[in-house]
């Protein structure tokens, strides 16, 4: 289960600097709009561009420097999963999940925490796939066996 701690959607102007800080939870940041700049996570500098996603572990110092105006959605959460830390580009396919989470946080209708947890788990799964650290080498080939049995 993933538990949301905070969610914010903000515009960051050209030249905006977010000073080094940390949270006692994990954080995922989605850089939208015309985002361009760099983030420093635990001493490592990463560039970001439109549709980049940054993952920061709990209690890790991080900062941002924006070279262009950006729409940023950032989510603080707790999970037992070990989410790979870093920045991944070309993640536009998960932007709708961030927008849906932000909308759920604003409305806080019945069941919103459960829906947010599911959407966060989906985001985490896409990040794990992109990181290359998760390898599923065993594939279920039952359907192949079934096809052969039925047709040959």
Buried (B, 14 or more C-beta within 10 A) or exposed (E): EBEBEEBEBEEBEEEBEBEEEBBEBBBBBBBBBBBBBBBBBEEEEBEBBBBBBBBBBEEBEBBBBBBBBBBBBBBBBEBEEEBBBBBBBEBEEBBEBBBBBBBBBEEEEEEBBEBBBEBBBBBBBBBBEBBEEEEEEEEEEEEEEEEEEEEE
